[in-house]
Amino acid sequence: MTEFQQRVYAALMLIPKGKVTTYKHLARYISCNSAQAIGQALKRNPNAPEVPCHRVVKSDLSIGGYNGHTRGDKIDQKIAYLQAEGVSFHHGKVMSYCVFTFQLTS
């Protein structure tokens, strides 16, 4: 596991059940300029769902990917995990009150 992946996974552990964050916000929190790099690290998460990469969605609050997939059974599984944790959806998007905001430091 790379140092970058370790930073991503450590940040994931800060997101409480029932909340999500976005790839972009997670990238900003760990001082990375690439939401896409975050997605690649999440795709390689060897400890999902215990390290909750399912709690990361796109900036428009649509579901995004899970385990390297953007549709099918894996996405259904991601949605099921989120719903079981109390995340609410409306028209296929996460409700904004379910968004977790990292406390950014200067």
C-alpha positions as CSV (number, residue, x, y, z in Angstrom):
1,M,0.0,0.0,0.0
2,T,1.4,3.4,-1.0
3,E,1.7,6.4,1.4
4,F,-0.9,8.2,-0.7
5,Q,-3.4,5.3,-0.3
6,Q,-2.7,5.2,3.4
7,R,-3.6,9.0,3.6
8,V,-6.8,8.4,1.6
9,Y,-7.9,5.4,3.7
10,A,-7.1,7.3,7.0
11,A,-9.3,10.1,5.9
12,L,-12.1,7.7,5.0
13,M,-12.2,6.5,8.6
14,L,-13.2,10.0,9.6
15,I,-16.5,9.9,7.7
16,P,-19.2,8.8,10.1
17,K,-21.9,6.2,9.2
18,G,-24.9,7.9,7.6
19,K,-22.7,10.5,5.9
20,V,-20.8,10.7,2.6
21,T,-18.2,13.0,1.1
22,T,-17.1,13.7,-2.4
23,Y,-14.0,12.7,-4.3
24,K,-13.2,16.4,-4.7
25,H,-13.6,17.3,-1.0
26,L,-11.6,14.2,0.0
27,A,-8.8,15.2,-2.4
28,R,-8.8,18.8,-1.0
29,Y,-8.7,17.4,2.6
30,I,-5.5,15.4,2.0
31,S,-3.9,18.1,-0.2
32,C,-4.3,16.3,-3.5
33,N,-5.1,18.1,-6.7
34,S,-6.9,15.2,-8.3
35,A,-10.3,13.7,-7.5
36,Q,-9.5,11.1,-10.1
37,A,-6.4,10.0,-8.1
38,I,-8.7,9.6,-5.1
39,G,-11.0,7.3,-7.2
40,Q,-8.0,5.2,-8.2
41,A,-7.0,4.8,-4.6
42,L,-10.5,3.8,-3.6
43,K,-10.7,1.3,-6.4
44,R,-7.7,-0.4,-4.9
45,N,-9.0,-0.4,-1.3
46,P,-8.1,-3.9,0.1
47,N,-10.2,-3.4,3.2
48,A,-13.6,-2.4,1.9
49,P,-16.1,-2.0,3.4
50,E,-14.4,-1.8,6.8
51,V,-12.4,1.1,5.3
52,P,-15.5,2.8,4.0
53,C,-14.8,3.8,0.4
54,H,-18.5,3.4,-0.3
55,R,-19.0,6.7,1.6
56,V,-17.5,8.7,-1.3
57,V,-19.7,10.1,-4.1
58,K,-19.5,12.5,-7.0
59,S,-19.7,16.2,-6.5
60,D,-23.2,16.3,-8.0
61,L,-24.1,13.8,-5.2
62,S,-24.7,11.0,-7.7
63,I,-23.3,7.6,-6.6
64,G,-20.1,7.5,-8.6
65,G,-18.2,4.2,-8.7
66,Y,-17.5,1.3,-6.4
67,N,-14.8,-1.3,-6.5
68,G,-13.8,-0.3,-10.0
69,H,-17.4,-0.4,-11.4
70,T,-19.8,2.4,-12.3
71,R,-22.9,0.2,-12.8
72,G,-24.3,-3.2,-12.0
73,D,-24.1,-5.3,-8.9
74,K,-21.2,-3.4,-7.3
75,I,-23.1,-0.1,-7.5
76,D,-26.3,-1.8,-6.1
77,Q,-24.0,-3.0,-3.2
78,K,-22.7,0.5,-2.6
79,I,-26.2,1.9,-2.5
80,A,-27.3,-0.8,-0.1
81,Y,-24.3,-0.1,2.2
82,L,-25.2,3.6,2.3
83,Q,-28.9,3.0,2.9
84,A,-28.1,0.5,5.7
85,E,-26.0,3.3,7.3
86,G,-28.8,5.8,7.0
87,V,-27.9,7.7,3.9
88,S,-31.0,9.1,2.1
89,F,-31.4,9.4,-1.6
90,H,-33.8,11.4,-3.8
91,H,-34.0,10.7,-7.6
92,G,-30.7,8.7,-7.5
93,K,-28.7,11.3,-5.6
94,V,-27.6,11.6,-2.0
95,M,-29.6,14.1,0.0
96,S,-27.4,17.1,0.8
97,Y,-27.9,16.8,4.6
98,C,-26.0,13.5,4.4
99,V,-22.8,15.2,3.2
100,F,-19.9,15.2,5.7
101,T,-17.5,18.1,5.5
102,F,-14.0,17.6,6.7
103,Q,-12.6,20.4,8.9
104,L,-9.9,21.8,6.7
105,T,-6.9,23.3,8.4
106,S,-4.6,26.0,7.0
